[in-house]
Amino acid sequence: MAWSLDGRIPITVVSDEAGLAAALAAGAPAAVLAETPPERTPFAGAVAVASFDAVLPSHAAACACCGGRAPAAAALDRLFQARVRGQCDWFERVVAVARTAAARQMVMAALRDDPLAAARFRLG
């Protein structure tokens, strides 16, 4: 029998408020990764929230804070840092609200192409 332990934080991608509410209600403490800044804060059941802009980069290329990383990868980094620094409650999963195809592609690209995001998070 083969064992496989994956300590990365699972990410569930949803496309609307109903999916978000269902995902937050189903399971362990979760953080929210939002395509745009949330309309309401906090989300019921979320212990942390980070957002990214699927249209424009949040900073100039190669800025000191994100080093030119993709906006979704930088937002995942902010969530992870808040978790390990104790700036939010501990979460065991992330629910990504990606309403557009571009946003879904950015989340998938972060998990596939960004070394830090891929080391910390997985599609789950």
HELIX and SHEET records of a PDB file:
HELIX    1   1 GLU A   17  ALA A   25  1                                   9    
HELIX    2   2 PRO A   71  VAL A   84  1                                  14    
HELIX    3   3 ALA A  101  ASP A  113  1                                  13    
HELIX    4   4 PRO A  115  ARG A  120  1                                   6    
SHEET    1   A 5 ALA A  46  SER A  51  0                                        
SHEET    2   A 5 ALA A  30  ALA A  34  1                                        
SHEET    3   A 5 ARG A  93  VAL A  97  1                                        
SHEET    4   A 5 ILE A   9  VAL A  14  1                                        
SHEET    5   A 5 PHE A 121  LEU A 123  1                                        
END                                                                             
